[in-house]
Amino acid sequence: MAGSENDFVQVESPSSGVSVIVPTEDIDMSRSPVLRSAIKEELKPGLDRMVIDLSQVQYMDSSGLATLVEAMRLAKTSNVGLHLCAMTAKVRAIFEIARLDAFFSIKDTREDALSA
Amino acid sequence: MKKSSRDAELKPQDPKPIKIELVSDPMYLCGARELVSSIAHRVGFGDMECSKISLALDEALCNVIRHGYDKATDQPIWLTIYPKRPTDTSYGGIEIIIEDEAKQINPDTICGRDLQDIRPGGLGVHIMREVMDEVQFEKRAKKGMRLRMSKSAPRPDQAPRIGQRSSSTNPAQRQVS
């Protein structure tokens, strides 16, 4: 496995007030708490926009969905724009099964998410 | 585990099932997903459907771990997968049985949340029912629960298989590789 359970989330700051969260492995019940912690840590005062780049995620279960729903709620209360981007077809299908594709701002590319 | 009544229902052409005992540790979910996905692929499901079947299994196992065993990571879960060969009347498919020794609950009370009520959690049962054709919970005789899920394979011309393609739409002419 490329990374341990604790280092599969990378965080980038392309500009002031912007965080890009990049999970680099599949997101299931064993990894969702790590993603949740990373998101909460970045949702701090001064942040305007958060992008979660899912391009490296081939699989996500409902614990991952729950983590992102919670992130969206926290972002809204903090006035942070949260965008998901670069979903693989299989991950997008999971959002559609859960009827959550309309709940999130989902962009095709990271560039789209950063400029939305 | 003892031979189940489900085994007695096997048709002569059906491959014998694979039965494994898991421990209720989320770190092993990935292995269970890989296993069911590989078998689903062999009986005729396409990549996307294999991924969804893996998801349904994952959700079922997560529910056992989270709700049945209160996240204890050392409890047993038995997973049995029955590949179904095509017959004159069906295109084959897959049946998955998950058994545990967790606390028993009334199967009638197991339901997903209202999807309009968007909040974290409560999606697992909805996902299982959305992905699989049949989802049935029941209490085991002495302790624990049993979940039986099944899904029929698509017509060959609707979901071509990787590695082996059949142009026939006659179920009996399909082969399980």
Interface residues (C-beta under 8 A of the other chain):
Chain A: E5 D26 D28 M29 S30 Y59 D61 S62 S63 L65 A66 T67 V69 E70 A89 K90 A93 I94 I97 A98 R99 L100 F103
Chain B: P26 M27 L29 C30 R33 D47 M48 S51 K52 S54 L55 D58 E59 C62 I65 R66 L115 I118 R119 P120 G121 L123 G124 H126 I127 E130 V131
